[in-house]
Amino acid sequence: MILVLCAAAKIAAAEPPTSPIVDSNYSIELYDGVAYGNAAVVGMGGASVGLAIGTSGTLFNPSAPAVKPTTDTDYWSWDYHLDAIAGSSTDYDNNGFKSSYAQNVVGTAGIGGRYGEWAAAITGTWQNRPIMASDGMTKVLEASVYRFQFAVARWVQRLDTAIGVSLSTGIFGLDGDCDVDGECPHRLFTVSGGGFELGATWVPRDQNFRIGAAASSPIKGGKVEDCDPADCVGWILPESIVSAPRLSAGFAYRFSDSIWNQLVGGYFRDETSVTIASDVVITGPAENGYGLDAFGDMKLQRSGRHSAVSVRGGAEWEWLPGRLRLRGGSYWEPGRFDSVPGRLHVTLGVEVRVFQFNLWGKPRRGRIGLTGDVAERYTNVGVSVGFWH
């Protein structure tokens, strides 16, 4: 009986249910079940809500701009980040359909500042990914997703807590008429929508742990207006895009000879340490949501019918203080599509300091990072170049 059930599960996973597109009464769901962000976040299994700090942390918790680094003793400061990761996958969003290896590029950037107890940040993420035909070899579309976020946060000293709110905008576009070289010059349509996010991070003074939480509203884009939805170069377009609401909570703990949550001054905190982190992310259902890959074959595949729960965890070991960090982690990517089970990811990373120089009167350290994220039908390997913090 068990063998029969296993065989049925394999058949269901190999042939997810789809239906032909007959009208525009559907929405494309924008959903990322895989870990993204900077090399540290990916290397630690995507666990980031309790560790969120600065502009890069704003992607996961809008209170992050007001969480000061332990070396920041100035009345004001500014921060920025720029990261990009390219991965190859036969099934990027775990929809059950295999294709040839295709490149998926995800990048993030941001700039922000703090003055006293107040802070603000502007961040953006962009993603380009191919949409393959049912033969798994031919690219028929290229999707682009841009998300912009403006966050305002404040540090409440008597509570040892940072509180933040952000406004976000999602822009989704599809390019078609792809040629044999994979170039897709014709923009089928562009649609955008907005939402908001709330977050908080508790950093109890003279302690070695932190707790964070964030909640995101759903985003639903407006109707397509720059092309006939019923016949846009042969495509029947969706009535909107949708991003489901999300609730996340995270915990982090640091083992070291010194207490984590204290201002130590200086420019760098060079000491042997181990930091562990874990997150729980709950993504709600998506109203009338359907997957992107099936759309490339002019079919509908139900996405986000039910809530999905992801558990993430990882660790960072600063083995050689100020010179070498090692990371590892794992997370569960829940099944988002009907009849397609979730999958387990294993992540790793290494960060090496390569040089030091002075910039605007302060010492800076360069670093090179390598990160990897591996799961069934998914491989993401990235190289990151930036500053050592």
N, C-alpha and C positions, 0 to 999 in steps of 0.2 A: 504493500500500500504506500509506504514511504517513497519507494522508487517511482511509483506512478505519479505521486504528487510532485516530486522533483522534476520529472520529465515534463509535466504540464507547466511547471513554473518556467522551465527553459524555453518551451515553445511560446509561452506568453511574452517572455522577455525578448524573444527573437522577432516576434511579430506584434508589436504594439498596435492597439486599435486606432484606426484613422477613418476619416470620411471625406468625400470630395467637398470642395468649397463651392457652394451654389449661390451665396449672397454675402453681403457685408456684415451680417449679424454675428460678429465675433470680434474678439480683441486679442492682440498679441501681448503675451505676458513678458515683461522684462524681469528676469530672475537669474541671480547668480548663486548657485549652490556651492561653487568652488571658492577656495580662499584667494583673495586678491589684496593688493596694497603693497607696502614696501617689502624688502627682502626679509626683515625681521619678522613681520606678521606672517608671511607665507611659511618661513622656516619653522615657526612655532605652531604650526597647525591652524593658523587663522585666529588663534586666541588673542584678542586685542582690546576688548571692552574695558577691562580693569586696568590695562596698561596704557590706555590711550593718552597721548600727550602731544601737544603742538599741532601743526597743520596736518601732518600725516595721520594723527590720531583722530582728527575731526571727521574723517571718513566713517568712523565707527561709533563715535561718541561726541556730540556737539559741545560737551563741557571741556574737551581736551585743550583748547587754547588757553584756559585759565589754570591748567595744572602746570606749575613751574618745574623745570628741571632742578634737581637738588643742588646744582652748582650755580643757579641763577639767584644772586643776591641783589641785583640792580632794581631800581624802581621801575624801569621800563626795559623791554627787550623785543626783538623781532625774530621771526622764524620762517623757514621755507623748506620745501622738499620737491623732488622730482624723481620719479621712479617709473620704469617700464619693464614689463615681463612678457616674453613671447613664448608660447607653448604650442606643442603639436598634439593633436588629439583626434581619435577616430569617433569620439562621441563626447563633445565638449560639455553639453548640458544634460548628459545622462538620460537621453530620450529613448534609448534602446535601438536606434538605427546606426549601423556602422557605415563609415565612409572612408575614403582614402585619408591619409594624414594631411591635415590642413593647419595652417598657421593662424593662431589667435593671438592678437596683440592687445594687452591691457596696460594703460599708463595712468599715472596720477600725478598731480602737481598742486601746489598750494603756497600761499603766502599769508602771513598773519603777524600780529603784534600784540603786546601787552603793555598797558599803562596803569600802574598801581594794581588794583584788584580786578580791573576790567580787561577783557581781551576780545579779539575778533579775528576771524580767518575767512579767507576765500579759497575754496578748493575745487578741483575739477577732476573727473575721471573720463577716459575715453576708451572705447573698445571697438575694434574692427574684426569681423569674423566672416568667413565664407559660408554660404548656404548651398549645400550640395544637392544634386538631383538624386533620384532613387537608385541610380547606378553606382553611387558612392564615389564617382570619379570626376564628374562634370560640375563645375561651379556655375550656378545659374543666377545667383544674387550675391551681393555683399551687404551685410548689415553694419550700421554704425550707430553706437549708442554714446551719448554725451550726457554727463550729469554734472551740474554745478551747484555748489552749496555755499551759502553765506551764514556764518555762525557768529553769535555773540554770547560770551560767557563771563561769569563773574566768580571770583574766589570769595567764599564766605568764611572768614577766618575763625569765627567762634564755633562753627560747625565742622571745620577742617574739610570742607566740601566745595567742589567746583560744580556750578550749575550752568547749563547752556541750552540754547535754542537755536535752531537753524531753519532757514528756508531753502528748499531745493527745487531744482528744475531738471526734468529729463527730456532729452531730445533724441528721437529715434528716426533714422532714415534708412531707406533701401535703395541700392543702386542695381540696375539691371542691364540687359543687353550685353552680357559678358561674352568676350571673344575667346579664342583658343588660348591666348596668353594669360587669361584670367583677369583681364581688365574689364571693369564694369562702368562705362562712362555715363550711362543715363540714370539720373535720379528719378525713381518712381514716385516717391513721396517723402515728405518730412512731417512729423507730428510731434507736439510737445505737451508737457503737463507739469504740474507743480504740486508740492506738498510741504510738510514741515516735520521736524524731528526734535525731541526733547531728550536731555541726558544729564547725568550726574555722576561724579566720581568722589568717593570718600577716601581721603588720605589722612588717616588718624596720625597725629604727630607722635614722634618717638616710637613708632610701631614698624613692623616689617611686612605689612599686608595692605592691599588696596582693594576696594570693591567699586565696580561701575555698573551702570544700567542705562539703557537707551530704548526709546520707542519711536518708531517711524510711522507716519500716516500713509495711507495708500496714495498712489499717484495715478491719475487717469488722464490721458491725453485727449485733446479735442479731435474733431473729425478732420479727415483728409480733405483739403480744399484745392491742392495744386495739381490734381489729376482726377479723372473720372473714376470713382471707386468701383463702379460696375465693370469697367473695362479700361484698365490702365496698362496700355501696351500688352493686352492679353491677360492681365492679372486682375482678380477680384480682391480688392483691398479691404483690410479690417476697418471697422467703424472707429476704433480707437486703440491706444496702447494702455496697458495697465500694469502697475507695480503693487504688489500686495503689502499690507501693513506688516510691520516686523517689531518684535520685542526681544531684547537681548540683555543678558546679565553676565558679568564676568568677575573673576576673583584672581588675584595675583599675590605671590609671596616671594620674598627675596631672602636667601640665606647668605650671610656674609659676616665678617668680623665687626662691622659697624652697622648701626641702625639705618634702615632705608629712608624712612620719612623724616629727614632732617636736612636743613640747609648746611652744606659743608663748604660752600664758596669755591674759589679757584675756577679753572677752566675745564678740567676733566676729573672724573672720579675713578681713578685707576686702583682697583682692588679685585682680588679673586672673589667671585660671587656666582651663585646659581639662582636664577629667577624662574619660577614655575607659574603657569597661568592656565585658566580654563574658562570656557564660555558655554552658555546655553543660548541658542538662537531659535526663536519660534517665528515662523513665517505664516501668516494667515492665508486663507483662501483667496483666489483671484477671481473676481467677478467675470464670468464668461471668458476666461482666459484660455489661450491655446498656444502651442509651441511654435517656435520660429522655424526649425528645420523642416517640419512637415509642410509648412507654407511654401518652401522652395519646390515642393513636388505638387503644389496646388491641392494640398489636403489639410485637414484639421486633425490635430492631436490634442486632446484635452490636457490642460496644464493647470495645476493649482486648484483642483477640485476640493481638496482638504488641506488643513494646516500641516505644516512640516516642521519637525524638530531636528536640529543639528547640535551635537555635542562636540566641542573642540578643546584640545589641550596641547601644551607644549612646554619646553624648557629651553633656557639659554644659559650657557656656562661660559663665563669670562675666564678662560683657562690661563692665558698670559695677560695680566692686567695691562690695559692700554694697547694691546697688540693683537690678540686673537680671541674670537668668540665662536663657539660652536652651538648649533641649535638643532632641535629635533621635535617632532610632534606628530599628531594624528587627528583626524576628524571624520565624522560621519556625514556624508552628503545624502540627505534623505531623498527618497523617490518623489519627484514632483509630477510625473506623468502617470496616467492610468496604466496599470499592469506592468510598470517598470520599477523594480526594487531599488533601494539605495545602494551606495557603495562606500567602502572604507578607503580613506586616503592616508598615505604615509608621507611625511614631509621632513626635510633636512636643510641645513644651511651652514655656511661658514663665512666669517667676516674677518678680513686681515687689514691691519693698518699698514699703509705703504709709504707715507711720507708726512712731513710736518712743515708748515710755513706760517708766516704772519700775514694777516689780512685785516685792514682797518684797525691796526694796533692790537689785534688779538691773535693768539696762536690758533691755527687750524690744522686738523689732521685729515688726510685723505684716506679713503678705504675702498677696498674692492670686496664685494660680496657675491657668493654663489648660493643659489637656492634651488630646491627641487620639490616637486609635488607629484606623486605617482599613485595611480589607482587603475582599476580595470578600465581599459579603453581611454586612458587619460594620462598624459605626460606633460609636465610643465617644468622647464628648466630655464632659469634666468640668471643674468649677470647684472649686478648693480654697482654703480660707481658714484661715490658721494663723499660726504663728510662723516668723520667718526664722532659720535656723541657719547 
